[in-house]
Every structure is written in structure tokens, then in C-alpha cells.
Amino acid sequence: MAVLVVDAVLLPLLSSSGRPQSGVRHRVISLHGLRVPTFPPGCTTEAPTTGSVTSVPMQILRSGPLTFEYVPVCLNGHGPYPFILDTGDSLSTIDTALARTLQLPSAGPPGLGAGANCDARTQPVFVAQWSLGSLPLDPQVAQAIGIPDFGVTDAPAGLLGSDVLSRFGSARLDFMSRQLRVFGTESSGVGATTQGDNQATSVLVAGQAHTEVPLVVLRSSVSVITFVKVVIGGSLQPFVLDTGAGRSAADPQTVTEGSLRDSGDREVVPSIGCVRSVPLVGSGPWSIKASSGYVPLQPQLVLEVTLPPEFAGALGSDVLRRFGWIVIDYQHEFLLLGSP
């Protein structure tokens, strides 16, 4: 998934690579329309206690080759609304229509973010009361943006990003049991944590076998984004850890330098700001750089999309779900991969 800079905030954006296609015939793959998941009604919250684990239902939706995780979010006592769990979204996002319906107050002037062939109008809004499942969340500023349908029948109501998850220090995404689990209480400040050791991660791992992967955490006063190192095309490259990317992606420079082969197919990618068909290229042999050694990945097709120069690709849910579960430790800066 590409990253768009809007008002100094990193937001997800998939865009066309712009590679010339004249004279080349491509099969264009359209996504299957699936229904956005729903959650049981009710917005009752319960403040967590220190040392407790809170579980939030996480529905997994597959649209063709894409995989997305949805979680229930209530806003100002309304909902729950289906939000995509998007670790590649550095500042959580609410669909413009929903923000307007709930009359969320403006938190600043509107902005315009420009990507390759895509423009996205943004409006900072203030969320005074919201919750993730039964878990109350701190008030904060979010971005209101028109969100596309991502290949399903309706658009998600929003994207829950790393700015929120990082405030718990660690988070476990369990793809098998379809649960998001966080430890303890939300701490104040984006990316700050109150736990001084790795107790949170130890509790979330629960003694299960895993592989530790170094994680780079980039923080600003309002946003958080992370990346891991991936070997692709014979070189070590930084890939955004991006559960909001239904299919993993590589930047055109990575594709060219790694001699990744064009499959001859293109995939229709609904994106914030536009809908484009983008090339599908073969990853070839690739792997994740672990604290000790490498974790081999299945060769597959990845999207070729334009990314800012600091990122060479995006590691999406299509890859991460194969490990059964992952724990993202924002505080100690590592990713744990379950044993597939």
C-alpha cells in the first residue's frame, strides 16, 4: 500500500505505478463484491484494568485475492461501525459521509493530498467519544476522507490505525480465532506506553512458538507507522507493515531493480481518491529479515504501486494471515510471527 502525505500526516493510498502499457495486452482482474461485515448492536463500554487482556471481535473478509480485517467501532454512542484494522494507517480515518452524519466538529482547515493519479480531500475532525468493541478510547483528532468500497458492496466506515494500537504498547491479531487482543489500559500520547517491560507481549504470546522480527517504528506527535525489512529481488528493502493492504505491494523502483516479472495482468484497486487498475508482478523468492535468520515467504503476485522513497513495498494481510497470529510490539519495536 502506498502512503500519501497530507498535512504532514501519513495516510494510506493505493495508486497506479504509471508504467507505460502501450502495445501490451493485459487481462484486467475485477474484484468480487462481498458484503461488509456487521457486528451485534450496542455500544456498551467497560474500562480495562491494569494487567488485563481485552478481546475485540475481528471479522475477516476476503474479496478475491484480497484479505481485510474489520473491527467494531462506536462513535459518540452510535454504531458499531465496521472499521478496517489498518496498521499502515498512521492516523485513524473516518469516512466523510459518516463524519457528516454524526456532525463531528472540524479540528482544522481541510487539506488536499495528491498521489499518482489520485487526489484525496481531507478534513481533520475531533472525536470526543469512541470505543473499540467494549474498550473505550481516548478522544483524538482523526481524518475524514471519502473511503472507497475496497471490492465489497459498501465502503468501510473508517480505518483504525497504528496511532490507536500503539497506545496499548502491544497488540495481537489472531487470524485463526478472529480476535484482536490488547493488554492493559490505553496510555496517553501517540506511541507512548506505560508498561516498562515486555509483560504485555509475554501475556499476548501466551507461550506459543513464534519468530521475532525487528520492527522500525516511526512516530510524530500525532501519528505512528512501522516497517520491517524484506528480501525481494535479491536485496534487503523496507516494507510498511500494513494490514490495510489486502494484497502486498512493491514500489516500481523495487520492481525494476529486482527484475520482478510482470504477470501480464492488472488488478482493479479501489483506493482513497480514485479507482485504478495496477500491474501485478511476481515476487519471486522473498523473505522477512528476522532477529535471527530469515522467514521465507511463498512466491506470489504483488501489486506494483508508487510509494514514497523511504518505503520499497507494503507487507499486507494476504501474507500476515498465513502465520495464524501476529503480535506487534510498538514499545520494544519488534514483530512476532506465529508458527504457520
N, C-alpha and C positions, 0 to 999 in steps of 0.2 A: 504494500500500500504506500502510495506516495504521501508526502507531507507538505501541507500548504501553510505558509506563514501569514497570519492575519493578526494585525495589531500586536506583533511580537509574540503571538501565541501559536504553537504548532497544532495544526488541525489535519485530520486525515483527508486525503483527496486522491482518487484514482484518476489517471489521465492518460491520454494517448501518447505513445512514445514519439510520434511524428516521423517514424521511419518511412522512407518513400516506398510506396506499394505499386507504382505504375508497372504494368506489364506482368504482374504476378497475380494469379488467381488464388483466392482464399475461400475456404469454407468458413462461414460465419456461424458460430455456435450461440444460439439464444438460450437463455436460462428458463427452466421450468417454473411456472407460477405456483407457489405454495402459500398457504395461509399463515399469516403472522400468528404466533402462539398467543394464547390468552392465559391469564392467571386467575385463581379464585378471588372473588371480590373481597374488599376490606383493606383498610389502611391502619390497622392497629399496630402500635409500636411498643417495644419493650427495651429499655436501656440495658445494654450488656453489663456484666460485672467483670471486674479485673480477673484475668486468667481464664475466662470462659471462651468457648468457641460458638460462634453464631453461624448457622447454616442457612443459606438462601437458595430456594429452588432455581435451577438453571436449565432452561429448556434448550435443546439442541435442534437446530433446523438445518437441513441440507437442501440446497437448491441446485440440482445438477451436481457439478463437482465442488460447489462452494459449501462451507460449513460456518455457521454462526451460532453464538451462544446468546440467549436472551435471559434477562433477569427482570423481576417486577420492581418498579419504582413508583412511589406515590409522590405527588406534588401538591402541596397546600391542602392535604386531606383528600385529594381526588386520585382516582386510579384503582388498582395499579396499572401502570402503562408498561408495555413491552419495550425495554431498552436493550440494545446490543451491548454486550460486555466487550469493551474495546480498549485493550491495553495500549494500542497505538494512538489513542486519542489523548493528548496531553492535557486537555481541558474539556470537561464533560460538556455535552451538547444536547440541546433540546430542539425539537422540530419547531419551526417558526409558527406553524398553524396552532400547535398546542400551546405555545407560549402566549399567543394572542388570545386564545380561548380562555386561558387561566388568568389573563391580564397580569402577567409577570412584569414588574416595573423595569424600565430601562436602567442600565447601570453604566451608561456611557454612550458616546456617539456611535452610529453604525459604521461599519467598515466594509471594504471590498477586497477580497482575496483573489488573486489571479494565479492560475496554474496553466499548464499547457492545454490550450483549447477550452479551458473552463474558468468561469468566474463564479464566486460564491459570495453573496451578500450576507454579512453577519451583523448581529445585534447583541451586545452584552446585556444580559438580564440578571436580576437578582432573585435568587431562590431562597425565600425565608424559612420554609419548612418543607423538608422532603425526607424520604426514607427508602432504604433498600431492603425489600422484604419487611421483616419486623424491626429492622435495625435503623434507628433514627440517625440522620446525617447532619453534619454541621451546615449552617447557612453559608452560601457562597455565590459568587458570580459564575454564570455559565454562558455559553454562546448559543444564541438562537440562530439556526440555519435551516433552510429548506432541505430536508433529508429525503433521498430517493428510496425506491422500494427494494433495492438490492436483490431483485429477482423473485420477490414474493408478492402476494396480492396487495399488500398495504405497506406503507413505509413504517419503520420502527418509530416510536415516539421520541427516541433520543439515543445517545451513546454515553455509556458510563465509563469514564476513562481512568487513567492511572493517577490523575490528581486526587481522586477519591480513594482508590485502592491503596495507594502508598501511605495514606494517613493511618492505616492499620499496621504498617510495618511489613506484614506478610499476608499473602492471600493464596488459597488453594483452589484451583479449578479442577474439579473431579468430573471428567467426561463420562466415566462409567456410571456413577451414581447420580449424575446430573445435579451436582450441588456446588455452589460457591461457598467456601468457608473462610472466615476471618477470625482472628484471635484478639480477645480483649476489647478495648474501647478505642474509638477514633481519637487521635491526638490532634492538637491544634497546629495549624500551619501546614501548607502543602509539603509533603515529603518528610515532615518531622515525625518522630516516633517517641513514645515514652518508654518503650521496652529497652533496657540497657544491654540485654544479652539476646541469644537466639532462642529463647524459650518458645516464642510464638511459632517459629519454623519447626522446632522439635515436636511441638504438640500437633501441628498440622500434618507433619510427615507420618507420625504415629508408628515409627519403627519400620516402615516399608522400604524395600530396596529402591535405590534411586541413583542417579548420576548428577553430580554437581557441575554446573556451567557458570563461569564468570559472567556477570551482568554489569553493564555500564549504565548508570542512572544519571540522566541529565535533568537538572532542576532549575526552575526560575522561581520567582516569588509566587507565581500562580499556576505553574504547570510542571508536569513530570512526564518524561518519556524515556524508554530504555532500549538498549540494543545488545545483541550477542554477536560473537564472531562466527562466521560461516565460511567453510572452504568450498568454493564453487569456481569452476573453470580453472582449477589449479592454484588459486590464490585465496588468501585469508581476507574476508571482507566483513564490514559492519552491517548487520541486518537488524532492522527495527523489530522488536518483539511485539507482534501485532495480531491479537486475537480478533480484531475487527476486520482483518483481511481474510475473506473467505477462501481465497486461493493465494498462496505465496507468490512473491513478485521479485523481479530483478530489474535494476536500472539499465537503460540502453548501453551505458559505458561498460557495465559489468558483462552484458551480453556480448558486446564487441570484443572486449579484451579477453574474455574467457572462451571465445569462439563457440558460444552456445547456439545450437542449431535451431533454426526456425522450423516449426512443425508444418507450416503452410496453412495453419488455421488461425482464426481470430475469434476472440470471445467478447460478447456484448457485456460491458461492465457499467452498470448504473453507478453513478458517482455523485458526490456533492458538487453541484454546479453543472453537470452535463451527463449525457449517456454516450459512450464511445465503444467502438469495437477495437480491441488492442491485440497485438500479436501474442501467440502462445509459443514459447521456446522450451526446448528440453534442458532440464537442469544438468544432465549428465551425472556422473558420480559427485556427490556432495555430502558434507558432514558438518556437525556443530562442534566447535572447539570447546572441550570440557576442561575442568581443572586438571585432569589427568587424562591425556589422550584425546580421542575424537569420538563422536557419536555418529555413526553412518546413517544417512537418510536414504529412503527409497528414491531412485531417479523418477522424475515426474515432469509434467508440463507446468511451467510457471508463467505468469503474466509479465510482459515487458512494459514497464511503466516508468515515467520520468520521476526521479527523486532528487531532493536537494543534494549537493555534493558530499555532505557528511554521511550519507547513507547509500549503501550499494544494493539494498534489497529489503524485503519485508518477510519475516517468518510468520506465516499465518496459521489459522486454526486447522486447516487441512493437514498440516504437518504435526502440530502440537497435540491434537486429539489422539494420534496413534500411540502416544505414551500412556494413555489411560488417565493420568493426572499430572499436573504440574504445580509447583509452589514457586511463586515469585516473591523473593525476599528483597524488598526495596531498601531496607535498612542496612543489611550487610552486603548487598549487591551481588547476589547470585540467584540463579535459576535452578530448581531441582526438577529433573525429568523422571517420571515413574518408569518402571521396567515394563516395556510393552509385552 
